[in-house]
Amino acid sequence: MPVTVEWGNAEKTILHVKFTRPWNWDEYYPIYADGYAMIETVTHKVNIIMDFSKSDGRLPANALTHFRKAASNSHPRRGVVIITSPRMMLVKTMVNMIQKVGLIKTPLLFADTLEEAFATLKRMADDKPDTISFR
């Protein structure tokens, strides 16, 4: 499947959403609903890794509209979102535009690799926020 979601750790504090090229919005929304339902099964905050590492960084048309819609319907226990992508500058530019107009209020972090994303969340869990790189 081009878009999947699974728990990123045994403690169920991380959702790992994977995007594989090609993917589209019709495939994204059911997975978004699945992730929301997964968060409903726990009582703590859940951080999310949006993993575009296998999608070559390309987004389907109208990405701003769709990600804004998803952000406005986020789960109340959603924590930070970490985005990883091989085309990080393009993704950062898009996210910065959304944040500037106030459409996303969720803390967003960026990681160059999936390993870096997991390491960042581990440092957060270990309560060492001074080692987190906000880019």
N, C-alpha and C positions, 0 to 999 in steps of 0.2 A: 504494500500500500504506500502511496506517496506521502501521506501524513499519518503519523502514529503518535500515541501517547502511552507512556508507561511510568511506573514509579522509578525514580532515579536512585533510590536507596531503600534499604530494608525498613528504616524508621518512618518512611512515607512523609518525608519533609521536602522532597524534591519531585516535581513532575518533569519528565524529560519528553519534550515534544520534538519529534524528528520530521524534517521536511526533506523529501527526496524528489529531485527533478524528474519529470515535470509534475507539478501539482497545481490544483486550482481551488477556488473558494468553496465550491460544492463539496470538495473532499475535506476542507479545513473545518467547516462549521460542525459536522457531527463529532469530530475529534475534540473540538473545543467543548462541546457539550459533555463528552465523555470525561474530559479533564475536570470540568466543573463538578460532575457527579463523584469523581474520585476524591476531590477535596471535601465533599460533603460527608465522606466516610470517616474523617478524622476531625479532631477538635482543635488542632494547632495550626499555626501558619504553615503554608506550603509555598516554597520558592519554585520558580519555573525556569527551566532552561529551554529557550527557543533555539533549536539546533538546526541551522541552515547549512551545516558543513557539507552535506551531500546534495545540496540543491544548486550549487554553483552561484549562489547569491541572487539569482534572478527571482523576481516576485511577479505574480500574475497582475493583470491590469487592475487599477483602482485600489492599490495596496493601502494608500492613506485612508480611504473611506472604510475599508474592511477592518484594518487594525484599530482604527478609532472606535468602530462599533464594538469590537471585542473588548477593548479597554474600558469602554463605558459600561459593559455588562460583567465586569470581573467579579470573582467571588470575594466576599468580605474578608476571608482568611488568606487571600493570596498575598504572598510576601513580595520579595524583589523578583524581577525578571532579568535574566541574563541572556543576551543574544550573542550567538556565535555564528560567524559567516565568513566564507572565503573572500567576499567582496565587502569587507567591513566599512569602508568609507562610504559606499552607496547607502548602506543600511543606516549608518550613523547620521548621514545627511537627512534621510527621511525621518528618522526618529526625532532629530533635533527640530525639524520643521513642525512636527506634531506637538512636541513639548512647548515650543515657543508660543503657539496659539492656545495652549492650555488644554489640549485634548487628552493628554495622558498625564496623570498625576502619580502613577505608580513609579517607584524607584526602578530605573533601568540601568543595567551595567552591560558592558561589552567584554567579550573574551575572544581572543584570536583562535583558541582551540577549545574543544570539548573538555579536555583535561584541565585547562585553565579555569573553565566555568565551574567544574566540580571542586577544584581546589579553592576557588573564591568562596563558594558556599561552605566548604569545610572550615575555612578561616572565620567566617561569620558565625558558624555554629560554635566554634571554639572561643567566641567572643574576643576576636582580635581584629576589630574593624580598621585599625590603623594600618593593617597590611593589605587592605583592599584597594585596588586601583580603580577609581572612578574615571572612566575615559569618555 
